[in-house]
Amino acid sequence: MKFKVLGRVEIANGTASTALARSKIGHMLSLLLAMNNETVSVDMLIDELWGEQVPRSAQATLQTYVYMARKMFTESLRVPNAQRLLVTQSPGYMLAADQDAIDSVVFERLVREGSESLERGDPESTVVTLTDALKMSRGCPFAGMPTGTALKAHVTYLQELRLTALGLRIDAREQLGRHRDIIPELRSLVAEHPLNEGFHAQLIKSLLRCGRRAEALQAYQRLWQILDAELGLQPTPEVQRLHHEVLG
């Protein structure tokens, strides 16, 4: 089976596949996927699904959701024994999926491998590995699914991990001397993430390395304006040192 969560949640078993609807059942399965092969307690599931508005019948309703999810696995995805996939295990439930079957788990592993190869001084391998990882992203993780406290935290983690992968890949391409090639991507990233000083710093550095000193200075001034207007802050000392390098 294959489970995709780096975008809309989709589950496939051979040629059979389904996209999980925005529903309590979809929400429950999303949290179980986020916890990948860990038992999620009934209390945690109830808190995730209902928050502070827990109905008296929450536990019984949760059992019904589990029954309906297993029925979906059996009827729509042709899983022969759904109870071995969606397991009842004290104090709650677990989705027993192979680690390589969940795209977010594979994504985490590839980002870790890319980071390690960069530390070893192999930027070429880093670019290849992280490009493979980033191709897996189809949008916001668990897109369209309601999120409670636990699932929202996991979504945030995966979003931050994607930013880390982007930054590491840019670092690797810088080490390979591909400054000109990464400028368009960096301009897009600073527009999408205006408070991310790391992306701004990488843009300033790449412009400077390409001999585009005036544009590098404009990029620094833009960062300064954004931080001042939004947070009342100045760029970090590291970025300010980069500014001095631009001034020559």
Summary of the structure (lengths in Angstrom):
residues: 248
radius of gyration: 22.4
end to end distance: 57.1
largest distance: 69.4
contacts: 764
relative contact order: 0.10
helix: 64%
strand: 9%
